[in-house]
Amino acid sequence: MKKLFPYAISIFVSFFTWIIIFYCLDSEKFIDIYDDRLQFAFFTAFLTVGSLLLAMKAFLLVRLKDDIYLHEEYQKRYKEQCSGPHKIDYFQGLKDIGYLLVVSVIVCFITSIAQITIGFCPTYAIKIIAPSLAAGMLSLVIIDWLFVYLNLRDWFSFIEIDIQNKLKKNES
């Protein structure tokens, strides 16, 4: 269930955004704003974010593996947390981030394409799917960055531990 949590949040945000736009906003004003200002900005933004995530994915996963998952502090943490009956794969966190980034890239490109395809649909209920996808994708990108931040936080704590140990050795 934990693995599906980011995707469920994204779907919920998209659906909730669609409901708010459909039932709570003035359709003519929203269409004017979306057509004039948001549609092509969303297309460009999500195409760029998808490209950034795609370029970042391989580099990030290799660096996380080398600098966090192969670090002795992570190995200690893994042994402590997995000493009970519930065993998880050693690289499960890295796999989860990898899957999340792949799905995010795909959904970014789908969201971008939706802006220039269904975003031109004259039917209001269908047209607002495009900005709803943008809202859901934005939530998924925020979750991506949260996962990256949490891993970077671990990495920096490991670096701090390493430098403290090195300083102690130099003092001795």
Secondary structure as the mmCIF struct_conf table of DSSP 4:
data_model
#
loop_
_struct_conf.conf_type_id
_struct_conf.id
_struct_conf.beg_label_comp_id
_struct_conf.beg_label_asym_id
_struct_conf.beg_label_seq_id
_struct_conf.end_label_comp_id
_struct_conf.end_label_asym_id
_struct_conf.end_label_seq_id
HELX_RH_3T_P HELX_RH_3T_P1 LYS A 2 LEU A 4
HELX_RH_AL_P HELX_RH_AL_P1 PHE A 5 CYS A 24
BEND BEND1 LEU A 25 LEU A 25
HELX_RH_AL_P HELX_RH_AL_P2 SER A 27 ILE A 33
HELX_RH_PI_P HELX_RH_PI_P1 TYR A 34 LEU A 38
HELX_RH_AL_P HELX_RH_AL_P3 GLN A 39 LEU A 64
HELX_RH_PI_P HELX_RH_PI_P2 LYS A 65 TYR A 69
TURN_TY1_P TURN_TY1_P1 LEU A 70 LEU A 70
BEND BEND2 HIS A 71 HIS A 71
HELX_RH_AL_P HELX_RH_AL_P4 GLU A 72 GLN A 81
TURN_TY1_P TURN_TY1_P2 CYS A 82 CYS A 82
BEND BEND3 SER A 83 PRO A 85
TURN_TY1_P TURN_TY1_P3 TYR A 90 PHE A 91
HELX_RH_AL_P HELX_RH_AL_P5 GLN A 92 ILE A 116
TURN_TY1_P TURN_TY1_P4 THR A 117 THR A 117
HELX_RH_3T_P HELX_RH_3T_P2 ILE A 118 PHE A 120
BEND BEND4 PRO A 122 THR A 123
HELX_RH_AL_P HELX_RH_AL_P6 TYR A 124 LYS A 127
TURN_TY1_P TURN_TY1_P5 ILE A 128 ILE A 128
HELX_RH_AL_P HELX_RH_AL_P7 ILE A 129 GLU A 171
#
